[in-house]
C-alpha cells in the first residue's frame, strides 16, 4: 500500500515547521537568572521592584524576604525561583531617605546590578 505523495509532503512540512518554531521563538517562561543586586552606595535601600520593560506595574517589594532592607555593602539574589518572559527588565529602588532610582532596560541575564546612591 502506497501513501499519497501529498500526505507525505504535508507531514514532512509540519515536522519541519515545528522544529523551526521550537528553536526560533523564545520561551514564554524564562528561569530567572541568579543576578545579584549589590548596594555599592552609602544609603540603605528599603524597596526593590523588578518589572518587564513592557509593563506599567512595578509589582511587589523583592526585599520583603530580607526584612525590607539592603544595607550598603550587602547584596541580594533578587529573583531566585522566579519565571520571567524576558531578560530585559526595569528596576526601581527606593532608599530610606525617599530617593528613587530607576534602571530601565537592564539585561539581568548578563549583569549583576550595582547601586551607587
N, C-alpha and C positions, 0 to 999 in steps of 0.2 A: 504494500500500500504506500503510495507516494503522497507527500504533502503538497499542498498548493504553494507555489513559489511566493505568492503574495503574503501568505500567512507567515512563512519563514522569514521573509524580509521585514515584516511588521514586528515580529518578535525580536529579531536582532536589533532593530532600531529602538525599541522600547528599552531593552537591556542597555544599549549604548547610551541612551539619553539618561537613564537612571545613574549610570556611573559618572557621567559628566556633571550632572546636577549635584550628586553627593560630594564631589570633590571641589566644585566651583563655588557653591553657595556657602556662606558662613553658617555655623551652627547657631541655633536660636538661643542656646544656653551655654555660655562660656564659663567654665570654672574660674572663680576669682583668683587672680594671681596672688602670690604671697608678698605683695608690696608692703613696704613699711611707710608710715608717716612719722617722720622724725621732727621733734621740736628742737631745732637748732637756734632758736631765738632766745629772748630774755623774758618772755611773758607766758604765763600758763594758758593753754588752750582749754576751753570748757565745753566746746561743741565742735563736732566734725561731721560733715554731711558729704556723701558721695552720691552723685546722680548722673544718669546718662546725659550727654550733651543735648540730646533731643527733648529732654523733659523740663517742665517748669516746676516740678516738685522736688524739694531737697530731701525729703524722707526723714528718717529717724536719726537721732544723735548716735553716731557709732562709738562714742566714748562712754556710753552707758555701762557697758561691762567693765569699764576701767574707772569707776567711781566718778565719771563725768569730768575727768581732768587729764591733761597731758602736760606734765611739767617740763620745763626746759631741760634738755639733755636726755630725755626719755623718748621712746618710740612705741608705737602700737602696730600690730598687723590688723589693719582696719577692716578688711573684707573676708577674713578667713571663713571658709564654708559657704560663701555666697555664690550665686549664679548670676552672671551678667550677660547682656546682649552684645556688649562691645567693650573693647579695651579703652576706648576714648571716653573719659568721664570728666565731669566738672566737680570740683571740690570747693566746699565752703568751710572756713574755720572761723569760729568766734572765740575771741580771747576774753579773759576775765575783766579787762578794762573796757570792754564793749567794742573794741576794734574788730572789724570783719574783713577777712581776706578771701578773695575768690581766685581760684586757679581753674581757668576754663580750658577745655580741650586737652586734658592731660592724658597721655598714654600710660596707664597704670600697669600695663603688661611689661613695660620696659624699664620703668624707673621707680626707685624709692622717691618719696616726696619729702623734701626738707623744708620746714617752715623757718622763716628768718625774722619774724617780728619780735 
